[in-house]
Amino acid sequence: MMTRFIDVPTLSAIVKTVGVSEFLAQLTEIVKEDFKRWLDFDKSARLASHSAVGVIELMPASDSKLYSFKYVNGHPANTGNKMWVSKKRVSRKRKRIKEKLL
């Protein structure tokens, strides 16, 4: 299974496709199911790298089958500059992700 990268524009496209209400309903159910399995998850501290403009963090979580992480890019300064993720990473993956989702 390949890592699925979801940036702000991709998430916006998903919400637009399924609708806000349906997206929130599905997300709520998924979160509820995950919390029921809370003890099944291997949890570890987030990995952080500090810079002059913020902290770049990798926040991992996994169970016996799947591994996932949240990547935070230098918050809080980068969001003000519309730098939600590295532009290089987005440009390489955005087209492939959109093709799979839409």
QUIZI-V59190 format. One line per field, one symbol per residue. ss: DSSP state (@ for helix, = for strand, . for the rest). burial: + if it has 9 or more other ideal C-beta (glycine too) atoms within 8 Angstrom, else -. A space follows every 10 residues. Layout:
ss->???
burial->???
This chain:
ss->.......@@@ @@@@@@@@.@ @@@@@@@@@@ @@@@@@.@@@ .==...==== =..======= ==....==== ======@@@@ ......@@@@ @@@@@@@@@@ @.
burial->------+--+ +-+++----- --+--+---- ---+--+--- +--------- ---+++++++ +--------- +++++-+++- --+-+---++ --++--++-- +-
